[in-house]
Amino acid sequence: MKFGLFNLMTYRDNPGGLAGIIEDMRSLVGLAEEIGFDVAWFAEHHFTNYSISVSPLMLAAHMAGHVQRIRLGAAVVVLPLYHPLRVAQEIALVDQLSGGRFVLGVGTGYQPYEFERFGVDVKAKTDVFFDYWTIVEQALTEGRVHFQGEFVSVPDSVVLLHTQQRRMPELYVTSMDPRVLARLARHDAVPFLTAGVRGTPALFRMVADARSAWRIAGLAGEMPVAVQQYIHVTDSREEALEAAERARYVARLIAAFRQPRVELDGPFVVPVIPENEASLEEISNNLLIGDPHHVAERLVEEIRHLDPVHYNAFFQFGDMPIGRARRSLERFGAEVLPLVEKAIGPLDRVGTRHMLARTGTN
């Protein structure tokens, strides 16, 4: 199992404005590389302050020139919002620019607000995904596309750009639709799950449901899984609650996108308080927030229960001040990870039972 750094890039109260959010991202990705994280992931959302990461491919290409070892991933490319032939070429180009360090995450998307503004029917998102994925797959694995579908058609076309290894990049998927899992299984796609502010209890339920979907899809062996959690390492209870409030802010923005009509103040989403919203104490307890020993104990619990092949860590949620986010990440590397390895052994051995089950290795 290896660790990733998630970059949502929410704009709330960053003193540097938009440029400050971008500089904070550069700072954290560089620090994650120093610590030894495997992947820096970039989200995709559009139009509002929920996220200024409108193009994970552009951010990955940009960071390819700023870091040398850490891999760069899209979490995720919302495929129905692209022309598939263009995005396939851009995926190949990012992989070339990064020296083969690109990691591809794909999904069907979920926010009607974004789909409406791109003129895409969110109700048809999975069917659109299948048409578009066929084109991306042909372009990246065969170098030639010829497809006629319900939502897009491409005449016989040769595609020059390819990834460095001339194959599909390492692949992750956020959709738990059994049809999607079955369709992407030929590329060993790893399901990627996050419970957001609901934290560990919800994540355990989600992974169990996802493994059920895996079986429904008729896939053999145990399902490998990548998971994502909010993490903040601090000895201060006051700072822990402040971190929980930042996480709650993100949850309230997500709740706003679930409303029939999203209310805006300019480009800023007006947060919505969800029904039965958890207290800050409950949020702090659900997430990995606390001193190094507490965070390590919780992390060990999750790893033992879920056996993930990848663990994505979200440190700068809710536009958290960069000083606190960096300090938390530094302590995670220096104090938390050694405790985790003391409890369960080398982290590169975690998640192996799922990978062995998939490959049939004994």
C-alpha positions in Angstrom: 0.0 0.0 0.0 1.2 3.5 -0.8 0.0 6.9 0.1 -1.4 9.7 -2.0 -2.0 13.4 -1.4 -5.5 14.7 -2.5 -5.8 18.2 -3.8 -9.4 19.5 -4.0 -8.3 23.2 -3.9 -11.3 24.8 -2.3 -11.4 28.6 -2.1 -12.8 29.9 1.2 -10.6 32.5 2.9 -7.1 32.0 1.4 -5.1 35.2 2.0 -3.4 34.8 -1.3 -6.6 34.4 -3.3 -6.6 32.1 -6.3 -2.8 32.4 -6.7 -2.5 31.5 -3.0 -4.5 28.3 -3.5 -2.2 27.2 -6.4 0.9 28.0 -4.5 -0.4 26.1 -1.4 -0.9 23.1 -3.7 2.6 23.3 -5.0 4.0 23.5 -1.5 2.1 20.4 -0.3 2.9 18.3 -3.3 6.6 19.1 -2.9 6.5 18.2 0.7 4.6 15.0 0.0 7.3 14.0 -2.5 10.0 14.7 0.2 8.1 12.4 2.7 7.9 9.7 0.1 4.2 9.8 -1.0 3.5 7.9 -4.2 0.9 10.0 -6.0 -0.4 13.6 -5.9 -4.0 13.6 -7.0 -6.0 16.5 -8.5 -9.8 16.7 -8.4 -12.1 17.9 -11.2 -14.9 20.4 -10.5 -16.1 23.5 -12.3 -17.3 27.1 -12.0 -17.4 27.7 -8.2 -15.2 28.0 -5.1 -15.8 24.3 -4.2 -12.7 23.6 -6.3 -10.5 25.6 -8.6 -9.1 22.3 -9.9 -11.0 22.5 -13.2 -8.5 20.3 -15.1 -6.6 17.6 -13.3 -4.7 17.0 -16.5 -3.5 20.6 -16.7 -2.4 20.5 -13.0 -0.6 17.2 -13.5 1.2 18.6 -16.5 2.1 21.7 -14.6 3.4 19.8 -11.6 5.4 17.5 -13.8 7.9 20.4 -14.1 8.0 21.1 -10.4 8.5 17.6 -8.9 10.8 14.8 -9.9 9.6 11.5 -8.4 6.1 11.6 -7.1 3.5 10.4 -9.6 0.7 12.6 -10.7 -2.9 11.5 -10.9 -6.4 12.6 -12.0 -9.0 12.0 -9.2 -10.9 12.0 -11.5 -11.4 12.8 -15.1 -15.2 13.2 -15.3 -15.3 11.6 -18.7 -18.9 12.6 -19.8 -17.8 16.3 -19.7 -15.1 15.8 -22.4 -14.8 15.0 -26.1 -13.2 11.5 -25.7 -10.8 11.8 -28.6 -9.4 15.0 -27.2 -9.1 13.8 -23.7 -7.4 10.6 -24.8 -4.7 12.6 -26.5 -4.3 14.9 -23.5 -3.9 11.8 -21.2 -1.1 10.5 -23.4 0.5 14.0 -23.5 0.5 14.4 -19.8 2.1 10.9 -19.4 4.8 11.9 -21.8 5.4 15.3 -20.1 5.7 13.6 -16.7 8.1 10.8 -17.9 5.5 8.1 -17.5 4.4 9.2 -14.0 0.7 9.8 -14.8 -2.0 7.8 -13.0 -5.5 7.9 -14.5 -8.7 8.1 -12.4 -12.0 8.2 -14.3 -15.6 8.6 -13.2 -19.1 9.3 -14.4 -19.5 12.4 -12.3 -22.3 13.3 -10.0 -23.1 17.1 -9.9 -26.1 18.1 -12.0 -25.0 21.8 -11.7 -21.8 21.0 -13.7 -23.5 18.7 -16.2 -26.2 21.3 -17.0 -23.6 23.9 -17.9 -21.8 21.6 -20.2 -25.0 20.6 -21.9 -24.8 16.9 -20.8 -27.7 15.0 -19.3 -26.6 13.7 -15.9 -29.3 11.0 -16.0 -27.5 9.5 -19.1 -24.0 9.8 -17.5 -23.2 6.1 -17.4 -24.3 5.4 -20.9 -22.3 8.4 -22.1 -19.3 7.1 -20.1 -19.4 3.7 -21.9 -19.4 5.3 -25.4 -16.6 7.8 -24.4 -14.5 5.1 -22.6 -14.5 2.9 -25.8 -12.9 5.7 -27.7 -10.3 6.6 -24.9 -9.5 2.9 -24.6 -9.0 2.4 -28.4 -6.8 5.5 -28.6 -4.6 4.6 -25.7 -4.2 0.9 -26.3 -4.5 0.6 -30.1 -3.5 4.0 -31.5 -6.5 3.9 -33.8 -10.1 4.8 -33.2 -13.2 3.8 -35.1 -16.5 4.0 -33.3 -20.1 4.7 -33.9 -22.3 5.0 -30.7 -25.4 6.6 -29.4 -23.6 9.7 -28.0 -20.5 10.1 -30.2 -19.1 8.7 -33.4 -15.5 8.9 -34.7 -14.4 7.9 -38.2 -11.4 5.7 -38.6 -8.6 7.8 -37.1 -5.0 7.2 -36.4 -3.8 8.6 -33.0 0.0 9.4 -32.9 0.3 10.3 -29.2 0.7 7.4 -26.8 1.7 6.9 -23.2 5.4 6.1 -22.5 4.6 2.4 -22.0 2.2 2.3 -24.9 -0.6 1.0 -22.7 -3.3 2.2 -20.4 -1.9 4.1 -17.4 -2.5 2.7 -14.0 -6.2 3.0 -13.6 -8.6 3.9 -10.8 -12.4 4.4 -11.0 -14.9 6.1 -8.6 -18.1 4.6 -10.0 -19.3 1.5 -8.1 -21.8 0.6 -10.8 -21.2 -3.1 -11.4 -21.4 -2.5 -15.2 -18.6 0.0 -15.0 -16.5 -2.2 -12.7 -16.9 -5.1 -15.2 -16.1 -2.9 -18.2 -12.8 -1.5 -16.7 -11.7 -4.8 -15.1 -9.6 -5.8 -18.2 -7.2 -2.9 -17.2 -7.1 -3.9 -13.5 -9.0 -0.7 -12.5 -9.0 -0.2 -8.7 -12.2 1.2 -7.2 -11.6 4.5 -5.3 -13.9 5.3 -2.4 -14.2 8.3 0.0 -16.8 8.8 2.7 -16.0 12.5 3.0 -16.8 14.1 6.4 -18.7 10.9 7.5 -15.3 9.3 8.0 -14.4 5.8 9.1 -17.8 4.3 9.9 -19.3 5.3 6.6 -16.1 4.2 4.7 -16.4 0.7 6.2 -20.0 0.4 4.9 -19.1 1.8 1.5 -16.3 -0.6 1.0 -18.5 -3.5 2.0 -21.2 -2.3 -0.5 -18.5 -1.9 -3.2 -17.3 -5.4 -2.7 -20.8 -6.6 -3.1 -21.0 -4.7 -6.4 -17.7 -6.3 -7.4 -19.3 -9.8 -6.9 -22.5 -8.7 -8.8 -20.2 -7.7 -11.7 -19.0 -11.3 -11.8 -15.4 -10.4 -11.0 -13.2 -13.0 -9.6 -11.2 -12.7 -6.4 -11.3 -10.1 -3.7 -11.7 -6.5 -4.7 -8.7 -4.2 -4.3 -9.6 -0.8 -3.0 -8.2 2.7 -2.7 -9.6 4.8 0.0 -9.5 8.5 1.0 -9.7 10.2 4.4 -9.4 13.7 5.9 -6.3 13.8 8.2 -5.1 16.4 10.6 -2.3 15.8 13.0 -2.3 18.1 16.1 -1.9 18.0 19.8 -4.4 20.8 20.3 -8.0 20.0 20.9 -8.9 23.5 19.8 -7.1 23.1 16.5 -8.7 19.7 16.1 -12.1 21.2 16.3 -11.1 24.0 13.9 -10.0 21.3 11.4 -13.4 19.6 11.9 -15.0 22.9 11.1 -13.0 23.1 7.8 -14.2 19.6 6.9 -17.8 20.5 7.8 -17.5 23.5 5.4 -16.7 21.2 2.5 -19.6 18.9 3.5 -22.0 21.9 3.5 -20.8 22.9 0.0 -21.5 19.3 -1.2 -24.9 19.5 0.4 -25.6 22.7 -1.6 -25.0 20.8 -4.8 -27.6 18.2 -3.8 -30.3 20.9 -3.7 -32.7 21.4 -6.7 -31.2 24.8 -7.1 -27.7 25.8 -6.1 -27.6 29.2 -4.4 -24.6 31.3 -5.2 -23.0 34.5 -3.9 -21.1 35.4 -7.1 -19.0 32.3 -7.8 -19.2 31.3 -4.1 -21.6 28.5 -3.2 -23.8 29.3 -0.3 -23.3 26.5 2.2 -26.3 24.3 3.1 -26.6 22.7 6.5 -27.5 19.1 5.9 -30.3 17.4 7.8 -29.0 15.6 11.0 -25.6 17.3 10.6 -23.0 15.9 13.0 -21.4 18.1 15.7 -17.8 19.2 15.4 -16.9 16.6 18.0 -18.5 13.9 16.0 -16.8 15.0 12.8 -13.5 15.1 14.6 -14.1 11.6 15.9 -15.1 10.2 12.5 -12.0 11.6 10.8 -8.4 11.0 11.5 -7.9 14.1 13.5 -5.8 14.2 16.7 -2.3 13.6 18.0 0.1 11.3 16.2 -0.7 8.2 18.4 -4.4 8.7 17.9 -4.1 9.1 14.1 -1.7 6.1 13.8 -4.1 3.9 15.8 -7.0 4.9 13.6 -5.0 4.4 10.5 -3.9 0.9 11.6 -7.5 0.1 12.3 -8.6 1.1 8.8 -5.7 -0.7 7.1 -6.3 -3.9 8.9 -10.1 -3.8 8.2 -9.9 -2.7 4.6 -6.5 -3.9 3.4 -6.3 -1.0 0.8 -3.8 -1.0 -2.0 -3.7 2.8 -1.9 -4.5 5.3 0.8 -5.3 8.9 -0.2 -4.8 11.5 2.4 -6.6 14.9 2.3 -4.7 17.5 4.4 -5.7 20.9 3.2 -9.5 20.6 3.3 -11.7 23.7 3.5 -8.8 26.0 2.4 -7.0 25.2 5.7 -4.1 27.7 6.3 -1.1 26.3 4.6 1.1 26.5 7.7 -1.2 24.1 9.6 -1.6 21.8 6.6 2.1 21.6 6.1 2.8 21.0 9.8 0.2 18.3 9.9 1.7 16.6 6.8 5.2 16.9 8.2 4.1 15.2 11.5 2.3 12.5 9.6 5.5 11.6 7.8 7.8 12.0 10.8 5.6 10.7 13.6 2.5 8.8 12.4 4.0 6.6 9.6 6.7 5.1 11.9 4.0 4.1 14.4 1.9 2.5 11.7 4.8 0.5 10.3 5.7 -0.6 13.9 2.2 -2.0 14.2 1.7 -3.7 10.9 5.1 -3.9 9.2 6.3 -2.4 5.9 3.5 -0.5 4.2 4.5 -1.8 0.8 3.2 -5.2 1.9 -0.3 -4.0 2.8 -3.0 -4.7 0.3 -1.2 -7.7 -1.1 -4.0 -10.3 -0.4 -6.3 -8.5 -2.9 -3.7 -8.1 -5.6 -2.7 -11.8 -5.2 -6.3 -12.9 -5.3 -6.8 -11.0 -8.6 -3.7 -12.4 -10.3 -4.1 -15.9 -8.9 -0.6 -15.8 -7.4 0.0 -18.1 -4.4 
